[in-house]
Amino acid sequence: MSAARRPSWLLSTLDGYQRRWIVRDVLAGLSAGAVVVPQAMAYATIADLPVQVGLYTCIVPMLVYALLGGSRAMSVSTTSTIATLTATTLVSAGVAAGADDAIGALMMLTLLVGVVLLLARACRLGSLVENISGATALGLKIGVGATVAVGQLPKLLGETFDFSGHGFLRSLVAVGEALDSVNVPTLLLSAGSIATLLLLKRFAPRVPGTLVVVAAGMLLVGVGGIDDLGVDLIAPVTGGLPVPGIPDLSEAAALVPGALAIAVMAFLESAAVARSLRQATEPQIDSDQELFATGAANTVGAFFSAMPAAGGFSQSAVNQGAGARSQLATLTTVALAVAVALFLAPVLSLLPEATLAAMVFTAVAGLVNIPELVRWARISRIDFWVATAVAAIGLTAGLLPAVAVGVVVTLVLVLRELNIPRIRVVGRRGSALGVEPERGLYTANALANQRLIVQTVSAQAEPVRTLVLGLPQQVVMSITVLDTLEALDRELSQLGVLLHLAAVPEAAAAVAARTPWYSGLVEAGRVHPTVDIGLRAAADREGSGGVHPGEVADER
């Protein structure tokens, strides 16, 4: 379909596409698939879900994002953060791991995540969500990384229990209590898998380490028979494509808090990955388009037993590094996942649990970024303590409370920054002073700005008889702001200073004109197109012996 005939939101990454890129896109998709397919299966085990659920997440959500997304190289499936929050949410909702209703609850959770993201898109909240601070994100990643790493220890050690999704401290205590059940062959396999992944990442980054350890693990089972030594295998993999189903509506209410947290993290991860991968020659990433694409990917994927999905950095980096020029690479990855689901299910059933656990363990180890936390401690103490607090809450109270606290702390810090009044002097002519607030006035900062304006006038070395207040950033005019400006006019009059307004945007002026006070300013010639014009008018009035501010106050 040509760009002229298809909607602008459909396959937008094919705009300007050249035929000579096809081979590079296909090779990039295969390279990314070698990472994302086994990785998604591994992440499914974080939530104690069947590995085919990870496969399904590599098919439907990835396909939908490829059609609707704006990032040319981003690969959308599940991530370690999202998988961990999924596990925590299911456990918190009382959904038992491996229970018959687990898939129905998972579908409902994924659907809720998609709906939240689509509602955020409808309300154009893309830029608002992106205000979540880097400190909050770092703290969450540390909490997720440590929680997931501890949660994988039983499988790495071959212990006889599973405590996924129950939090860092409880899992750590449970691991210690079960140390007497460690299986040595499993421990050796885990150590070898982790070492292989780390060495390949360090010395041969182009080699898909996840594919190597998966193939090695299955060979050790199929040829070496290590499962006879007590090495546990994954549950038998159900072959075939995902079958449409209906989410379990009975679990909806219990899953809403977790869905909100996952939706926030899904968009934050996707937006961060999309922006980090964008080339200078590519279009800017549209936050609202990413909200829509990610929301649609989750909403559609919910009906095909997919986990909540978001942009993953590792597979996306592989995708871009292999030369991906459009989402055709993702469509290639989807085709690979379909082939695996259709033809390789019996072979996948030979995969040791320890191999998948090693993949997850190495993937999340990088999230516990202590050096970055130390660097932040040297640069910004506030960011350091926010990150530390969010991480501590994640490790003690759980990841869902950590997300909630992180969002609240971020909003408090944003509001605190917005509410700090900042006034700049932009000109002076005789006894006329021109000032402008650096930000628009609104309910929370109007009074503070009023006080600072009065202080600024009083602090001038030479007396001020006219103040020209420029409001070029006052796009929205509320009643509270109007009342504050009228109170400022009265207070300045008592100090012998006449207030003029300038550069009021048209929409704001239209609202203000409905009040007698502002209409009186207009009639008195005290509203001007620019501050400079207002200063000249005030100087001319002063030179001609204009009205004294006290007389104006009496007339009002």
C-alpha positions as CSV (number, residue, x, y, z in Angstrom):
1,M,0.0,0.0,0.0
2,S,1.5,3.3,-1.0
3,A,1.9,6.2,1.5
4,A,-0.6,8.2,-0.6
5,R,-3.3,5.6,-0.2
6,R,-2.9,4.3,3.3
7,P,-3.9,6.3,6.5
8,S,-1.0,8.3,8.0
9,W,-1.2,6.3,11.3
10,L,-0.8,2.9,9.6
11,L,2.7,1.6,8.9
12,S,4.1,5.1,9.3
13,T,7.6,3.7,9.5
14,L,7.4,2.7,5.8
15,D,7.2,6.4,4.7
16,G,10.1,7.0,2.3
17,Y,10.9,3.3,2.3
18,Q,13.5,2.1,-0.3
19,R,13.5,-1.5,-1.7
20,R,17.2,-1.9,-1.1
21,W,16.5,-1.9,2.7
22,I,14.4,-5.1,2.6
23,V,17.3,-7.5,3.1
24,R,18.7,-5.5,6.0
25,D,15.3,-5.4,7.6
26,V,14.8,-9.1,7.3
27,L,18.2,-9.9,8.7
28,A,17.6,-7.5,11.6
29,G,14.3,-9.1,12.3
30,L,15.9,-12.6,12.5
31,S,18.7,-11.3,14.7
32,A,16.2,-9.6,17.1
33,G,14.1,-12.8,17.0
34,A,17.0,-14.8,18.2
35,V,17.1,-12.6,21.3
36,V,13.4,-11.8,21.9
37,V,11.8,-15.2,21.4
38,P,13.8,-17.1,24.0
39,Q,13.9,-14.0,26.2
40,A,10.1,-13.6,26.2
41,M,9.7,-17.3,27.1
42,A,12.1,-16.7,30.0
43,Y,10.2,-13.6,31.2
44,A,7.0,-15.6,31.2
45,T,8.5,-17.8,33.9
46,I,9.0,-14.7,36.1
47,A,5.2,-14.6,36.5
48,D,5.2,-18.5,36.6
49,L,3.2,-18.6,33.4
50,P,3.6,-21.2,30.6
51,V,6.5,-20.4,28.3
52,Q,4.1,-20.3,25.3
53,V,2.6,-17.2,26.8
54,G,5.9,-15.5,26.1
55,L,5.7,-16.8,22.5
56,Y,2.2,-15.3,22.1
57,T,3.6,-12.0,23.4
58,C,6.1,-12.1,20.5
59,I,3.3,-12.5,18.0
60,V,0.1,-10.4,18.5
61,P,1.4,-7.3,20.4
62,M,4.5,-7.1,18.2
63,L,2.3,-7.3,15.1
64,V,-0.1,-4.6,16.2
65,Y,2.8,-2.2,17.2
66,A,4.5,-2.8,13.8
67,L,1.3,-1.6,12.2
68,L,0.7,1.4,14.4
69,G,4.0,2.4,16.1
70,G,6.2,5.3,15.1
71,S,9.6,4.0,16.1
72,R,11.4,2.3,13.2
73,A,13.6,0.0,15.3
74,M,11.7,-0.6,18.5
75,S,10.7,-4.2,19.3
76,V,7.7,-4.6,21.5
77,S,7.2,-7.7,23.7
78,T,7.4,-8.1,27.4
79,T,10.3,-6.9,29.5
80,S,11.8,-7.9,32.9
81,T,10.2,-4.9,34.6
82,I,6.7,-5.6,33.1
83,A,7.0,-9.3,33.7
84,T,7.9,-8.7,37.4
85,L,5.0,-6.3,37.9
86,T,2.7,-8.8,36.2
87,A,3.8,-11.5,38.6
88,T,3.4,-9.1,41.6
89,T,-0.1,-8.1,40.4
90,L,-1.3,-11.6,39.9
91,V,-0.1,-12.7,43.4
92,S,-1.5,-9.6,45.0
93,A,-4.9,-10.3,43.4
94,G,-4.8,-13.8,44.8
95,V,-4.3,-15.6,41.5
96,A,-2.4,-18.8,42.2
97,A,0.5,-19.5,40.0
98,G,-0.3,-22.3,37.6
99,A,-4.0,-22.3,38.5
100,D,-6.6,-22.8,35.8
101,D,-7.8,-19.2,36.1
102,A,-4.3,-17.7,35.8
103,I,-4.5,-17.3,32.0
104,G,-8.0,-15.7,32.3
105,A,-6.7,-13.2,34.9
106,L,-3.6,-12.5,32.8
107,M,-5.8,-11.7,29.8
108,M,-7.9,-9.4,32.0
109,L,-4.7,-7.7,33.3
110,T,-3.3,-7.2,29.8
111,L,-6.7,-5.8,28.6
112,L,-6.8,-3.3,31.5
113,V,-3.3,-2.1,30.7
114,G,-4.3,-1.6,27.1
115,V,-7.4,0.3,28.1
116,V,-5.5,2.6,30.5
117,L,-3.0,3.4,27.8
118,L,-5.8,4.1,25.3
119,L,-7.6,6.3,27.8
120,A,-4.4,8.2,28.4
121,R,-4.1,8.7,24.6
122,A,-7.7,9.9,24.4
123,C,-6.9,12.5,27.1
124,R,-3.5,13.4,25.4
125,L,-1.5,12.5,28.5
126,G,1.6,11.5,26.7
127,S,3.7,14.4,27.8
128,L,2.3,14.2,31.4
129,V,3.3,10.6,31.8
130,E,6.8,11.4,30.6
131,N,7.2,13.8,33.5
132,I,7.9,10.7,35.7
133,S,11.4,11.5,36.9
134,G,14.5,9.5,36.0
135,A,15.1,9.1,39.8
136,T,11.8,7.3,40.1
137,A,12.6,5.1,37.1
138,L,16.0,4.2,38.5
139,G,14.7,3.3,41.9
140,L,12.0,1.1,40.3
141,K,14.6,-0.7,38.1
142,I,16.8,-1.4,41.1
143,G,13.8,-2.8,43.0
144,V,12.8,-4.9,40.0
145,G,16.3,-6.1,39.3
146,A,16.9,-7.2,42.9
147,T,13.4,-8.8,43.3
148,V,13.7,-10.7,40.0
149,A,17.2,-11.9,40.7
150,V,16.2,-13.3,44.1
151,G,13.1,-14.8,42.6
152,Q,15.3,-16.8,40.1
153,L,17.6,-18.3,42.7
154,P,15.4,-21.4,43.4
155,K,15.5,-22.4,39.7
156,L,19.2,-21.6,39.4
157,L,20.0,-23.7,42.5
158,G,17.6,-26.5,41.6
159,E,15.6,-26.0,44.9
160,T,12.2,-27.6,45.3
161,F,10.1,-24.5,45.8
162,D,9.0,-21.5,43.8
163,F,8.3,-18.1,45.4
164,S,8.0,-15.9,42.3
165,G,6.0,-12.6,42.8
166,H,6.1,-12.6,46.6
167,G,8.6,-9.8,47.0
168,F,12.3,-9.5,47.7
169,L,12.5,-10.1,51.4
170,R,10.1,-13.0,51.6
171,S,11.8,-14.7,48.6
172,L,15.3,-14.2,50.1
173,V,14.2,-15.8,53.4
174,A,12.6,-18.7,51.6
175,V,15.7,-19.3,49.5
176,G,17.8,-19.5,52.6
177,E,15.4,-21.9,54.3
178,A,15.6,-24.3,51.2
179,L,19.4,-24.3,50.7
180,D,19.5,-28.0,51.8
181,S,17.6,-28.9,48.6
182,V,20.2,-27.5,46.2
183,N,20.9,-29.7,43.1
184,V,24.5,-29.7,42.1
185,P,24.1,-30.5,38.4
186,T,21.5,-27.7,38.1
187,L,23.9,-25.3,39.9
188,L,26.7,-26.2,37.5
189,L,24.3,-25.7,34.5
190,S,23.2,-22.3,35.8
191,A,26.8,-21.1,36.4
192,G,27.8,-22.2,33.0
193,S,24.8,-20.5,31.3
194,I,25.4,-17.2,33.2
195,A,29.1,-17.3,32.4
196,T,28.4,-17.9,28.7
197,L,25.9,-15.1,28.5
198,L,28.3,-12.6,30.2
199,L,31.3,-13.6,28.2
200,L,29.5,-13.4,24.9
201,K,28.0,-10.0,25.8
202,R,31.5,-8.8,26.7
203,F,33.6,-10.3,23.9
204,A,31.2,-11.2,21.1
205,P,28.1,-8.9,21.4
206,R,26.9,-9.7,18.0
207,V,26.4,-13.4,18.9
208,P,22.9,-14.0,20.3
209,G,23.8,-15.4,23.7
210,T,20.3,-16.3,24.6
211,L,20.0,-18.5,21.5
212,V,23.4,-20.2,22.3
213,V,22.5,-21.1,25.9
214,V,19.0,-22.3,24.9
215,A,20.5,-24.6,22.2
216,A,23.2,-25.8,24.6
217,G,20.7,-26.5,27.3
218,M,18.4,-28.5,25.0
219,L,21.4,-30.5,23.6
220,L,22.5,-31.4,27.2
221,V,19.0,-32.7,27.8
222,G,18.4,-34.4,24.5
223,V,21.9,-35.9,24.1
224,G,23.5,-35.8,27.6
225,G,20.3,-36.7,29.5
226,I,21.1,-34.3,32.4
227,D,17.4,-34.4,33.3
228,D,18.1,-37.8,34.8
229,L,20.4,-36.1,37.3
230,G,17.6,-34.0,38.7
231,V,17.7,-31.0,36.4
232,D,14.1,-29.8,36.1
233,L,12.7,-29.1,32.6
234,I,10.1,-26.5,31.7
235,A,6.5,-27.6,31.5
236,P,5.6,-29.2,28.1
237,V,5.1,-26.4,25.5
238,T,1.7,-26.4,23.8
239,G,2.3,-26.0,20.1
240,G,0.2,-23.9,17.7
241,L,-0.8,-20.3,17.4
242,P,-2.6,-18.4,20.2
243,V,-6.4,-19.1,20.2
244,P,-8.7,-16.1,20.9
245,G,-10.3,-16.1,24.3
246,I,-12.3,-14.0,26.8
247,P,-10.6,-12.3,29.8
248,D,-11.8,-13.3,33.3
249,L,-14.0,-10.3,34.2
250,S,-14.3,-11.5,37.8
251,E,-10.7,-10.5,38.5
252,A,-11.0,-7.0,37.1
253,A,-11.4,-5.0,40.3
254,A,-8.4,-6.7,42.0
255,L,-6.2,-6.2,39.0
256,V,-6.8,-2.4,38.5
257,P,-4.0,-1.1,40.8
258,G,-1.4,-3.3,39.1
259,A,-2.7,-2.5,35.7
260,L,-2.2,1.3,36.4
261,A,1.4,0.7,37.5
262,I,2.1,-1.6,34.5
263,A,0.6,0.9,32.1
264,V,2.8,3.7,33.5
265,M,6.0,1.6,33.3
266,A,5.1,0.2,29.8
267,F,4.8,3.7,28.4
268,L,7.9,5.0,30.2
269,E,10.0,2.1,28.9
270,S,8.5,2.3,25.4
271,A,9.0,6.1,25.1
272,A,12.6,5.9,26.5
273,V,13.6,3.1,24.1
274,A,11.9,4.8,21.1
275,R,13.7,8.1,21.8
276,S,17.1,6.4,22.4
277,L,16.9,4.6,19.1
278,R,15.7,7.5,16.9
279,Q,18.2,8.6,14.3
280,A,18.6,12.3,13.6
281,T,17.2,11.8,10.1
282,E,14.0,10.1,11.4
283,P,10.8,11.8,12.5
284,Q,10.4,12.9,16.1
285,I,8.7,10.4,18.4
286,D,5.1,11.4,19.0
287,S,4.2,10.5,22.6
288,D,0.5,10.3,21.8
289,Q,1.1,8.0,18.9
290,E,3.2,5.7,21.1
291,L,0.4,5.7,23.7
292,F,-2.0,4.6,21.1
293,A,0.2,2.0,19.5
294,T,1.2,0.5,22.9
295,G,-2.3,0.6,24.1
296,A,-3.7,-1.1,21.0
297,A,-0.9,-3.8,21.2
298,N,-1.9,-4.7,24.7
299,T,-5.7,-4.5,24.1
300,V,-5.6,-6.8,21.1
301,G,-2.9,-9.1,22.6
302,A,-5.2,-9.6,25.7
303,F,-7.6,-11.7,23.7
304,F,-4.7,-14.0,22.6
305,S,-3.3,-14.8,26.0
306,A,-0.4,-12.3,25.7
307,M,1.4,-10.7,28.7
308,P,1.4,-6.9,29.0
309,A,3.9,-5.6,26.4
310,A,6.3,-2.7,26.1
311,G,9.4,-1.7,24.1
312,G,12.3,-3.8,25.2
313,F,15.8,-2.2,25.0
314,S,17.9,-5.3,24.5
315,Q,16.0,-6.7,21.5
316,S,15.4,-3.2,20.1
317,A,19.2,-2.5,20.3
318,V,19.9,-5.8,18.5
319,N,17.3,-4.9,15.9
320,Q,18.8,-1.5,15.2
321,G,22.4,-2.8,15.4
322,A,21.6,-5.3,12.7
323,G,20.4,-2.5,10.4
324,A,16.6,-2.3,10.9
325,R,15.2,0.6,8.9
326,S,11.4,0.1,9.6
327,Q,8.9,-2.1,11.4
328,L,9.3,-4.6,8.5
329,A,12.1,-6.0,10.8
330,T,9.5,-6.6,13.5
331,L,7.2,-8.3,11.1
332,T,10.1,-10.7,10.4
333,T,10.5,-11.4,14.1
334,V,6.8,-12.1,14.3
335,A,7.1,-14.6,11.4
336,L,10.0,-16.3,13.3
337,A,7.9,-16.5,16.5
338,V,5.0,-18.1,14.5
339,A,7.4,-20.7,13.0
340,V,8.7,-21.5,16.5
341,A,5.1,-21.9,17.9
342,L,4.1,-24.1,15.0
343,F,7.0,-26.4,14.5
344,L,9.4,-26.3,17.5
345,A,7.2,-26.8,20.5
346,P,8.3,-30.5,21.1
347,V,12.0,-29.3,21.0
348,L,11.4,-26.4,23.4
349,S,10.0,-28.9,25.9
350,L,13.6,-30.1,26.3
351,L,14.7,-26.8,27.8
352,P,15.9,-26.8,31.4
353,E,14.3,-24.3,33.8
354,A,17.8,-23.3,35.0
355,T,18.7,-22.1,31.4
356,L,15.7,-19.7,31.3
357,A,16.4,-18.6,34.9
358,A,20.0,-17.8,33.9
359,M,18.8,-15.7,31.0
360,V,16.5,-13.7,33.3
361,F,19.1,-13.4,36.0
362,T,21.7,-11.9,33.6
363,A,19.1,-9.6,32.0
364,V,18.0,-8.1,35.3
365,A,21.5,-7.8,36.8
366,G,22.1,-4.7,34.8
367,L,19.0,-3.0,36.3
368,V,20.7,-2.9,39.8
369,N,22.7,0.1,38.7
370,I,24.5,1.0,41.9
371,P,27.3,3.1,40.1
372,E,24.6,5.3,38.6
373,L,23.0,5.7,42.0
374,V,26.4,6.8,43.4
375,R,26.9,9.2,40.6
376,W,23.5,10.8,41.3
377,A,24.5,11.1,45.0
378,R,27.4,13.4,43.9
379,I,25.3,15.4,41.4
380,S,21.8,15.8,43.0
381,R,21.0,14.7,46.6
382,I,17.2,15.1,45.9
383,D,17.3,12.7,43.0
384,F,19.5,10.3,44.9
385,W,17.1,10.1,47.9
386,V,14.1,9.7,45.6
387,A,15.7,6.8,43.8
388,T,16.9,5.3,47.1
389,A,13.5,5.6,48.7
390,V,11.6,4.1,45.7
391,A,14.1,1.2,45.6
392,A,13.7,0.6,49.3
393,I,9.9,0.6,49.1
394,G,10.1,-1.8,46.2
395,L,12.3,-4.2,48.1
396,T,10.3,-4.1,51.3
397,A,6.6,-3.2,50.7
398,G,6.6,-4.4,47.1
399,L,6.9,-3.1,43.6
400,L,3.3,-1.8,43.2
401,P,3.5,0.5,46.2
402,A,6.9,1.6,44.9
403,V,5.4,2.6,41.6
404,A,2.6,4.5,43.4
405,V,5.0,6.3,45.7
406,G,7.3,7.1,42.8
407,V,4.5,8.7,40.7
408,V,3.3,10.7,43.7
409,V,6.8,11.9,44.6
410,T,7.4,12.9,41.0
411,L,4.2,14.9,40.8
412,V,5.0,16.6,44.1
413,L,8.4,17.6,42.9
414,V,7.0,18.8,39.5
415,L,4.4,20.9,41.3
416,R,7.0,22.2,43.7
417,E,9.1,23.3,40.8
418,L,6.2,24.9,39.0
419,N,5.0,26.7,42.1
420,I,8.3,28.5,42.8
421,P,7.6,32.0,41.6
422,R,10.1,33.5,39.2
423,I,9.9,37.1,37.9
424,R,12.2,38.8,35.5
425,V,12.6,42.6,34.9
426,V,12.3,43.1,31.1
427,G,12.6,46.9,30.9
428,R,12.3,50.3,32.5
429,R,11.4,53.8,31.3
430,G,11.7,56.5,34.0
431,S,9.4,55.4,36.8
432,A,7.7,52.7,34.7
433,L,9.0,49.1,35.4
434,G,8.3,46.2,33.1
435,V,8.2,42.6,34.5
436,E,7.2,39.2,33.3
437,P,6.6,35.9,35.2
438,E,8.7,33.1,33.8
439,R,5.7,30.8,33.9
440,G,2.0,31.2,33.4
441,L,-0.1,31.8,36.5
442,Y,-2.5,29.2,37.8
443,T,-4.3,28.4,41.0
444,A,-1.3,27.0,42.9
445,N,1.3,29.7,42.1
446,A,-0.8,32.8,41.6
447,L,-0.6,34.1,45.2
448,A,3.2,33.4,45.4
449,N,3.8,35.4,42.2
450,Q,1.6,38.2,43.4
451,R,3.8,38.5,46.5
452,L,7.0,38.3,44.5
453,I,5.8,41.1,42.1
454,V,5.1,43.4,45.0
455,Q,8.5,42.6,46.6
456,T,10.2,43.3,43.2
457,V,8.6,46.7,42.9
458,S,9.4,47.6,46.5
459,A,13.1,46.5,46.1
460,Q,13.8,48.9,43.2
461,A,16.4,51.5,43.9
462,E,14.4,54.2,42.2
463,P,10.7,54.7,43.0
464,V,8.2,52.9,40.7
465,R,4.9,54.7,39.8
466,T,3.8,52.3,37.0
467,L,4.2,48.6,36.7
468,V,3.7,47.0,33.3
469,L,3.1,43.3,33.9
470,G,3.7,41.1,30.8
471,L,1.7,37.9,30.6
472,P,2.8,36.3,27.3
473,Q,2.7,32.8,28.8
474,Q,-0.8,33.2,30.3
475,V,-2.5,30.9,27.7
476,V,-5.3,29.8,30.1
477,M,-7.0,32.5,32.3
478,S,-8.9,31.2,35.3
479,I,-11.1,33.0,37.8
480,T,-8.5,32.5,40.5
481,V,-5.8,34.1,38.4
482,L,-8.1,37.0,37.5
483,D,-9.0,37.5,41.2
484,T,-5.3,37.5,42.0
485,L,-4.5,40.1,39.4
486,E,-7.3,42.3,40.6
487,A,-5.9,42.0,44.2
488,L,-2.5,42.8,42.9
489,D,-3.9,46.0,41.3
490,R,-5.5,47.1,44.6
491,E,-2.3,46.4,46.6
492,L,-0.1,48.3,44.1
493,S,-2.5,51.2,44.1
494,Q,-2.2,51.4,47.9
495,L,1.6,51.7,47.3
496,G,1.1,54.5,44.7
497,V,1.8,52.2,41.7
498,L,-0.4,52.0,38.7
499,L,-0.7,48.5,37.1
500,H,-0.7,48.0,33.4
501,L,-1.0,44.6,31.6
502,A,0.7,43.6,28.4
503,A,1.1,40.7,25.9
504,V,-2.0,38.9,27.2
505,P,-2.8,36.1,24.7
506,E,-6.0,36.4,22.8
507,A,-7.7,33.4,24.4
508,A,-6.9,34.6,27.9
509,A,-7.9,38.2,27.1
510,A,-11.3,36.9,25.8
511,V,-12.0,35.3,29.2
512,A,-10.7,38.3,31.2
513,A,-12.9,40.7,29.2
514,R,-15.9,39.2,30.8
515,T,-15.0,40.8,34.1
516,P,-15.7,44.5,35.0
517,W,-12.1,44.9,36.3
518,Y,-10.3,43.9,33.1
519,S,-12.8,45.8,31.0
520,G,-12.0,48.9,33.1
521,L,-8.3,48.4,32.4
522,V,-9.0,48.2,28.7
523,E,-11.1,51.4,28.7
524,A,-8.4,53.2,30.7
525,G,-5.8,52.3,28.2
526,R,-3.9,50.1,30.6
527,V,-3.7,46.9,28.4
528,H,-1.0,46.9,25.7
529,P,0.2,44.5,22.9
530,T,3.7,44.3,24.3
531,V,5.6,45.3,27.5
532,D,7.7,47.8,25.5
533,I,4.6,49.6,24.2
534,G,3.2,49.6,27.7
535,L,6.4,51.2,29.1
536,R,6.3,53.9,26.4
537,A,2.6,54.6,27.1
538,A,3.3,54.9,30.8
539,A,6.3,57.2,30.2
540,D,4.1,59.4,27.9
541,R,1.3,59.5,30.5
542,E,3.7,60.4,33.2
543,G,5.2,63.2,31.1
544,S,1.8,64.6,30.4
545,G,0.7,64.5,34.0
546,G,-1.5,61.4,33.8
547,V,-3.9,60.0,36.4
548,H,-2.5,59.1,39.8
549,P,-3.0,55.5,40.9
550,G,-4.9,56.6,44.0
551,E,-7.4,58.4,41.9
552,V,-7.9,55.3,39.7
553,A,-8.5,53.2,42.8
554,D,-11.1,55.7,44.0
555,E,-12.9,55.6,40.6
556,R,-13.1,51.8,40.9
